[in-house]
Structures are given as structure tokens and as C-alpha cells.
Amino acid sequence: RRHFYLAVIFILMGVGLELLQGISGLRRGDPVDVLWNVAGVLAAWSLARTRWANALVVIERMFVR
């Protein structure tokens, strides 16, 4: 359940950042970026529910000492 709430928060954050970019006038908010953000969150959420959840942590520990 906690992962679900985190996924929703990150999706809302991505949407909010795109809206702020559009409002700022410095950059354009891009709906395709929102879709890619959502895809990334869903991919990470799906990975977190598998035995590969800690794979990146293990890989990082191999290179950072």
C-alpha cells in the first residue's frame, strides 16, 4: 500500500512540474513528458514488487565503497 501512495505522489509531482514549466514561460510543459513520467513510475512500482527490488542497491554497493 505504501508503494501505491508513493507512486501516486510521484505521478502528481511529475504533472505538477510540467504545469509549472508551462506557467513559467521559460519552458513548455509537454504532455508526452507526463506520459513518460507515469511510465517510469509504473515501471519502478512494478519492479519494487519483485525480487529485483534491491538490484540497483546491490549494483551500487559493488562500485561505491
Disulfide bonds with the S-S distance in Angstrom:
none
